[in-house]
Amino acid sequence: MNPILYEIITAGGSNPFKAGWYIFKYGGGLVFIPLMMRLAWKGWIFWIQEKFKHHIPHTLYRVEVPQNNEQSMKAVEQIFAQIYGTYNVPDWWERWWQGFVQEEFALEIVSDDGYITYYVRTPTYYKEIMQAAFYSHYPDAILTEVEDYAKDITVEMINKEELKVWGSEMKLEKDDVHPIKPYPAFEHTLTQKAIDPLANMLEFMSCMQPGERLWYQILVQPVDLGHLKHRAEEAINAIVEPGKHTHSDPLFIHSLFEWLNKIVDVFHEAIWPGDYASAAHAEATGLEERQRLTTPEREYVEEVDKKASRWPFHTKIRFMYFAAPKIWDGKKARRGMLGGLRLYRFINAFVEGALTRTDWGCLPFRYVFPEKRLIGRARRMFWAYRSRDMERGEHEGFVLSTEEITALFHFPTIDVRAPFVAKATARGVEPPTQLRHTQETIDSKTNISVTLENEVMPISANTPVKKIIEPEKNVPVIPIETEKAEPLPPSNLPFVD
């Protein structure tokens, strides 16, 4: 017998704990050092990222859309394109020491007693970018900074069952490289007239009764433009050249072969610079293979390639429904909202997440304390919605392009008659280009402040605007007595010498 094994058995005897402690004491614990270092590193990253996120100030805006909105959904896509400008690539100090996390934006539609309101939540230091993005395409819209409406509901109300809750998160059927139906797909090819895909959902949300609340939330976070490039190429090659591109090899080996092929091509072009026959032949072969595709395959390749070329956003979608127990109808809310998302079925589609649903039918071991477990799910779902945190919930989300997000969140056009959507009834105008201004000066003799009104002055960005000095309140005004002049006689009196 091995002397080391014999010593372990002798020291531990029949007690496995003593044997394990003996192994750990005499060098066996070194095996766990890499695992412990990895766990410590992950704990550090999680802590500094949560600390970074909690120190980001946010501002919530209520958006009142123009009453006669004639802008197409293309304008909303341009808003998202400008929001993508906030994407930042951190350096090693920001990533590993400061815990930088890309900021998130919240797009929300709320139905309170059937009255629909649009909300947008943005980091406070990006609020000028958000305002510029909206006002550039919707100059008559009104963005008002408001308090968080989610604070009207508390966890105690859910725990005491004063309000019943239904909530769920959505996920995709397939990999997110496959697109859902974007907004250009809802436009008629001949008349160029768009059918609003959000009209069904808005009409349903306006049917909520007094005491019912329905919340719809989309969280977006800009990601790297090349996030979907590699997977999109693999999906396209699997259709264009089936059998030639297998994914059984590890990614490292695949990258190594690509790197070697590039080196061979460089030497080939350096030795035979005029020999492009092989490249031309490969290009012609790829073109012929694409021409042999069927119509559904060609459409699939075009749509996947189009999604990979658009601005990508990491996305998460949530729904929540609140009502008193007497009027609560979770089936109505669930079927109405899921029915509105059925319109987006394309190459990909939305499905309901099973781990965040707050109905009895989705519970595993549903007969084991079902009521308490449903209340716990509702509480966690409410905290995830209220915190606007993408990492909370069932999954980490999926990637959608600007065209897909625009189809999911936009303002109703003039053709959509949503009666209870908050709209801007008054039109905002810019201040006049010329204003009278006042200037405060101090008399050197009497040491009294005097307000002087100057002539008309053009107002520019660098022109300081002076405040009008109002008289102090509760200060008696003493009239100044002057000598009264004797009145002259009337001119029509008779003249007497």
ABEGO torsion letter per residue (X at the ends): XBAAAAAAAAAAEABAAAAAAAAAAAGAAAAAAAAAAAAAAAAAAAAAAAAAAAABBBBBBBBBBBABBABBAAAAAAAAAAAAAABBBBBAAAAAAAGBBBBBBBBBBBBBGGBBBBBBBBBAAAAAAAAAAAAAABAABBBBBBBBAAAABBAAAAAAGABBBBBBBBBBABBAABBBBBAAAABBAAAGBBBBAAAAAAAAAAABBBGBBBBBBBBBBBBBAAAAAAAAAAAAAAAABBGABBAABBAAAAAAAAAAAAAAAAAAAAABAABAAAAAAAAAAAAAAAAABBAAAAAAAAAAAAAAABBBBBBBBBBBBBBBAAABBAAAAAAAAAAAAAAABBABBBBBBAAABABAAABBGAABGAAAAAAAAAAAAAAAAAAGBAABEABAEBBBBAAAAAAABBBBBAABBBAABBBBABBBBBBBABBBBBBBBBBAAAGBBBBBBBBBBBBBAABBBBBBBBBBBGBBBBBBBBBBBBBBBBAABBBBX
